[in-house]
Amino acid sequence: MSFDIDRIRANFPALDLKDGRQARVFLDNPAGTQVTQGVVDRMTDYLLRSNANCGGAFFTSKRTDELLDQAHQGMADLLHASSKDEIIFGPNMTSLTFSLSRTLTGQVDEGDEIVVSRLDHDANIQPWVRLAEDCGATVRWVDFDPNDGRLCLESLDELLCERTRIVAVGLASNLIGTINPIAKIAEKAHRVGALMFVDAVHYAPHGSIDVAALGADFLVCSPYKFLSLIHI
Ligand SMILES: Cc1ncc(COP(=O)(O)O)c(C=O)c1O
């Protein structure tokens, strides 16, 4: 089967944009992707025909609830989550991670430890550093080997202990592309009773994700980086 690039490009209205007569080249995908006409149509349809509060007894509210249900189910299917109730949408990964880290304050005490990695995006570090500061916990850093770009899992073994509450590691590095063995890391984290938080922002546009197989207690990704497309 041939890959019909022209047919695919025709789905993206932004590709018709010109600077004067010069066609544009979009190279900023990491900061956010262009959307298809289908995404624009679905959003327009929602704003024109639904656009209401949730949980009301009236028609547009019911349509809103229905669409939200479908969106949660679509994301659950994409991530192989066991239920749509496991899915939460938010402004972006950074905000969601900060919000989640706030909700975990009750589970982190003085003297506890949180593990982060030097291969991670700051959005998967600062929320945990702040949480540790607020709770009197200590942040432990897993290094990576500059020769092959892999996380030093042996040092993770040394860092993990019964005081470890959270292990926060990315599925793939946005800097150098390393794909981390999350299932293995999660197993180690769970062995000491810690929660496994996975930043899948960089990986999600490229590969299939199964949250259960990864052993993730929490997994975050950013649909605006994969064309805002989920199948509903
Ligand atoms: C690996 C990784 N994690 C997290 C983020 C932050 O994502 P968001 O913009 O959704 O907050 C980025 C953004 O580029 C990223 O590359």
The ligand as a Tripos MOL2 file, in Angstrom:
@<TRIPOS>MOLECULE
LIG
   16    16     1     0     0
SMALL
NO_CHARGES

@<TRIPOS>ATOM
      1 C1          8.9780   15.2070   27.3850 C.3       1 LIG1
      2 C2          8.0990   16.3830   27.6790 C.ar      1 LIG1
      3 N1          7.4100   16.4030   28.8330 N.ar      1 LIG1
      4 C3          6.5980   17.4210   29.1500 C.ar      1 LIG1
      5 C4          6.4380   18.5080   28.3160 C.ar      1 LIG1
      6 C5          5.5010   19.5970   28.7300 C.3       1 LIG1
      7 O1          4.2730   19.4110   28.0530 O.3       1 LIG1
      8 P1          3.1120   20.4720   28.0950 P.3       1 LIG1
      9 O2          3.4350   21.5200   27.0810 O.co2     1 LIG1
     10 O3          1.8640   19.6990   27.7270 O.co2     1 LIG1
     11 O4          3.0300   21.0440   29.4550 O.co2     1 LIG1
     12 C6          7.1440   18.5500   27.1130 C.ar      1 LIG1
     13 C7          7.0170   19.7110   26.2240 C.2       1 LIG1
     14 O5          7.6830   19.8760   25.2390 O.2       1 LIG1
     15 C8          7.9870   17.4560   26.7750 C.ar      1 LIG1
     16 O6          8.6850   17.4380   25.6270 O.3       1 LIG1
@<TRIPOS>BOND
     1     1     2 1
     2     2     3 ar
     3     2    15 ar
     4     3     4 ar
     5     4     5 ar
     6     5     6 1
     7     5    12 ar
     8     6     7 1
     9     7     8 1
    10     8     9 2
    11     8    10 1
    12     8    11 1
    13    12    13 1
    14    12    15 ar
    15    13    14 2
    16    15    16 1
@<TRIPOS>SUBSTRUCTURE
     1 LIG1         1 GROUP 0 **** ****
